[in-house]
Amino acid sequence: MKKIMLAIALFGCSFAAQAEGYFHLTKKNGGAKGFDKIDQRTDAEGNTEMSCKGPGETTAEFVSPPDSPDKTDYNKIIRYVDKAIAGGKRSGKGVVEGREVHWKGSDASNYELTVAARQDKK
């Protein structure tokens, strides 16, 4: 029984020690109410790509966000950048939700956002 508990504890620690992947969002030609097509892919390393294209009625936010050991709110990051761009800051970088972010675009319906991978602190 002790060996099983130790194995479970070590297995859980191995997940906690992994780096969290990057997040990259591309928005192109959205409409006033959102986008027509949203694609999301997460690879085995935890890197997530999301692309939003064409005018439609779907908000560019996650219904099911990528796994985040520290519970990063990716939708909050997206909303932060949307507001920054709407306020005239078409490009920028900073820290949001404890993550380093970089963005560049022309408006809230046309930009690229990268959230850097998080490396665990030891």
C-alpha positions, -999 to 999 in steps of 0.1 A, spaced: 0 0 0 29 24 8 44 18 -26 12 26 -43 8 58 -23 44 68 -31 39 61 -68 7 83 -68 26 111 -50 55 109 -74 31 108 -104 13 139 -91 46 158 -86 58 150 -121 28 169 -135 34 199 -111 70 202 -122 63 205 -159 65 238 -177 33 253 -190 33 258 -228 28 291 -247 -5 304 -260 -7 321 -294 -39 338 -306 -45 351 -341 -76 372 -349 -84 381 -385 -113 401 -400 -137 396 -372 -171 414 -370 -187 437 -345 -202 406 -327 -173 382 -331 -160 356 -354 -173 330 -378 -146 303 -374 -125 296 -342 -100 268 -342 -80 257 -312 -52 231 -310 -30 221 -280 0 199 -286 16 173 -263 39 200 -247 10 221 -237 14 248 -264 -19 261 -276 -27 279 -309 -61 296 -314 -72 313 -347 -103 333 -351 -114 343 -386 -142 361 -404 -172 381 -392 -196 361 -371 -212 359 -337 -188 338 -317 -166 355 -291 -129 348 -293 -127 331 -259 -122 297 -246 -151 275 -237 -126 249 -224 -93 267 -218 -59 249 -218 -49 231 -186 -31 255 -164 -15 243 -131 -17 278 -117 -52 284 -131 -41 312 -156 -73 328 -169 -65 330 -207 -99 347 -214 -89 375 -189 -57 380 -209 -76 381 -242 -100 407 -228 -71 428 -214 -55 429 -249 -89 437 -265 -93 467 -242 -57 478 -247 -61 478 -285 -95 495 -283 -78 522 -262 -53 528 -289 -24 507 -278 -20 486 -310 11 468 -297 25 462 -263 39 438 -238 35 433 -201 25 408 -175 -11 398 -172 -23 369 -149 13 364 -140 22 356 -176 44 376 -200 22 388 -230 31 404 -263 6 417 -289 5 436 -321 -24 445 -344 -47 472 -359 -79 466 -338 -96 441 -315 -107 420 -345 -72 419 -361 -42 411 -340 -17 385 -328 -12 377 -291 15 355 -276 15 345 -240 50 331 -231 54 296 -217 56 295 -179 86 279 -164 82 264 -130 101 281 -102 124 258 -83 
